[in-house]
Amino acid sequence: MAAINTPLPKANVFGRIVVLYGGQSGEREVSLKGGKAVLSALQGEGLDAHGLDFGPGWIAQLEALQPDRVFIVLHGAGGEDGTVQGALECLGLPYTGSGVLASALAMDKLRCKQLWQGMGLPTAGFAQLHKDSDWSALLAELGGEVMVKPASEGSSLGMAKASSANELQAAWSAADAFDSVVIAERWLSGGEYTVAILNGKPLPVIKLETDRPFYDYEAKYLSDDTRYICPCGLSADAEKAMQALALEAFTSLGCEGWGRVDVMMSADGEPRLLEVNTVPGMTDHSLVPMAGAAAGLSFADLLIEILQTSVNNDSEKKTSVVLAGRTA
């Protein structure tokens, strides 16, 4: 894919930027690392950027900083699920990424998959688990091997593979500690891919390979053995088809700005949608910066492109609310 050649806007287009990171979810450390990387890069570009560790009293702290827009680098519950986005809309502040509804839908794997299923988009078979589920029957219905996931967690937290009724029940119990809504998804044995979306365009596809049972938290953030393959090895036509599917999945939820769509192949080589990440990671192991680099974008250029989407979407997200004595 050719490089994105959008001219870099001057700093005064963005005004004062607050990078919102940290939070209280299980992905706090990932958010802190990525948020500080974003902050450093923006400051390195001469932008008026300030960091804010999201926590109690964050709105008052944000008001004190008098921002013109917010760059969200929060992951998981409380930051990626539409709650912060809703607060920022009430404050009249433009922000990066998707709006309230799209963020909430993407964060909820159960309702996201239900929506895709209703639209006829390809996603693996799934079922919601409960404490009184018939574990043997569910396992048989889903092909005898499943991945268990908390519905509203990221970074593979609480996920486990199960291939027996006892393993399924144990995996549900472990996932239930993260989220009261837990799903089991038919096990997919093909390759795993990810497609970054930036300003309405898919970036080059990346194939993920790990020697671990699946692409878990350690493989994502800690291991140096995880392999990120780009070009991804698909034919040109297959890559374009996967990019088109990812973009359709992204827009079906109402997502905008930037994000990432994860896809796996079934045993017969057909793509199956896994999930949408509306605030993907920004650490040195993260996938969107890798895809940006493959498209010819430096990390700083990528951030400017993301910020530009917040300018483009101002009129859609912004409300006329007075913030700290001035109209935001």
C-alpha positions, 0 to 999 in steps of 0.5 A: 500500500502506498504511503498516506500523503496527507500534509501535516497540519500546523500545531495551531490546528490542534491547539492544546492536546491532553493525552488521556491514559492509565485508567483502572482496568486490567489494561492499565499498564499497557495504557500507561506505556502507550500513552506516554509514548504518544505524549512524548512523540506529540511533544517531539513534534512541537505540539502543545500536548499534556498527559493526564492519568485517568482516575478519580477527579479526572474531569476537574484535572482536565478542565484545569488543563484547558484542552482543545481536544483529547487523545484517548489512549485508554483501554478496557472498561471505563475508557474504551466502552463509551463512558469517557467518550460520553463525558467528553461530549458533554464537555464539548471536547473533540476526541480521537476515535469512535463515539459513544455507541460505537465504542460500547458496541465494539467493547461488548463482544457478545452484542458485536457478534450478534450484530455481525451475525444479523448482518450476515458478516462472517464470525465464528459460532458462539454462545453466552455462558452461565453458571447453569449452562449445559457444558457438554451440550454447548461444547458439542454445539460449538464443535468440541473446542472453544475459546472462552472470553469475557465479553468486555475485556481486552488484551486477551485478559481472562481468555482460555481454550477449552476442549472438555466440559470440565475445562469449559466450566473452569474457563467460564469461572475464570472469565467470570472474574473479569466480566459477568458476561462470558462467551464461548466461541468456536475454535478457529485453527487457521492463521490470525490477522489484524487490519488497522483502519485509519481515517476510513482506509485499511492499512496493510494486513499483519499476520500474527504468529506465536508459539503459545497456545494462542495470541494471549497477553504475554504474546502481545506485550511481553514475549520477544518471540511473537512474529509479526508478518507484513506483507502478510503472505496472502495473495493481493486479492485475498488481502484486499478482500480481508481489508474490505471485510475489516472496513465493513465490520468497522463501519457496521458498528459506527466506528470512526477515526481509527481502530483495528479489526482482528480476523482469524481463518477457519480450517477451510481458509475462510475469514472470520471476524473476531472483534474491533478495537476502538483504542488499539495499543500504542506500545513498542509491541503494538500493531497499529504503529507496525501497520502505519510503518508498512504504509510509510507512516512514522509513529509521529505521522500516524499520531498526526493522522489520528489527531486530524480525524478528531478535527474532521469529526468535530462537527459530529461529536462536539456539543455547545457546552461551556467548559471552565468559563469558555465555550469549548 
